[in-house]
Amino acid sequence: MPSPLVRTALPPTVSLEAGEGGLPRLAVANATARALVYLHGAHVAAWRPMGHEPVLWMSRHSSWAAAKPIRGGVPICFPWFGPHATDKGAPGHGFARLLDWTLVAARDDDRGATHLSFELTPPAPPPATWPHPCAAACHVTVGASLELALEIRNTGTEPFTFEEALHTYFAVQDVRTIEISGLAGTDYLDKVGGTTLRNQGPAPIRFTAETDRVYVNTQAACTIHDPGMRRRIVVRKSRSNATVVWNPWVDKAQAMPDFGDDEWPQMVCVETGNVNVHAVTLAAGASHTMTAAIDVAAIA
């Protein structure tokens, strides 16, 4: 199925196909991994390295429509995170995940990984909620590791400030039995019931209720220890000063139309970002690139 959103030749490991809801997607099948990437939002919807179960979680109730975000995988949040600061009618987490991105490069390397590069130029004139000329690029490497790089460029003549996140949903056997290490001693904004500043203390993160935390001043790698699936998932990052950890639990899952009432135990979000106090101010003509790398390993 040809698409004006694909402006490069595809290697044999990549095929363009109609995905859920008829949305065009790229299916990657190389010697090291399988993946699905939608052009809607440059959205990585699935990644499974060889020898492992799928690493990313996807809701069975996701909306698959051009005007809707995809629930699961790796949504791109830009240029704000959560609700817009002044416009209640603006889409949550910005517009980047609601727009079609263009594939501009695709290639395989000698390690067996596949590299995809997407570009986004928001339509003109810019919306009143974001009156700043800009462009974005997302680089995805599908291999034994999943590597993501989000590049934001200020194409205007004035500086602007933005938030960004790779809002990654991970598949777990039961969120009530997992632990997340790497953030011991780190301060976080507790968004459940407000934005109280707390400290993680020496213990790993465990889940007993709705959890929505912005860990600040951290560039640390995080590890999801999942005894139920007998694996650990490691998330490393660069040029990111915040890590968001989220699980909606019972009530919030029931309140979301694109999230199944019984799906919350099988997922956890560990998000690479620059949000809240770590919003980025970008000078005219400058660019900023944030990266995340995800690895998975079996445990005894």
Sequence and secondary structure as in RCSB ss.txt:
>XXXX:A:sequence
MPSPLVRTALPPTVSLEAGEGGLPRLAVANATARALVYLHGAHVAAWRPMGHEPVLWMSRHSSWAAAKPIRGGVP
ICFPWFGPHATDKGAPGHGFARLLDWTLVAARDDDRGATHLSFELTPPAPPPATWPHPCAAACHVTVGASLELAL
EIRNTGTEPFTFEEALHTYFAVQDVRTIEISGLAGTDYLDKVGGTTLRNQGPAPIRFTAETDRVYVNTQAACTIH
DPGMRRRIVVRKSRSNATVVWNPWVDKAQAMPDFGDDEWPQMVCVETGNVNVHAVTLAAGASHTMTAAIDVAAIA
>XXXX:A:secstr
   TTB S   TTEEEEE GGG EEEEEE SSEEEEEETBTTEEEEEEETTS   B B TT   STTS  SBSB 
EEBS SSS SS TTS TTBSGGGSB EEEEEEE TTS EEEEEEE   SS  TT    EEEEEEEEESSSEEEEE
EEEE SSS EEE EEE  EEE S TTT EEES TT EEEE TTS EEEE  SS B  SS EEEEEES    EEEE
ETTTTEEEEEEEES  EEEEEE HHHHHHH TTS TT GGGEEEEEEEE GGG EEE TT EEEEEEEEEEEE  
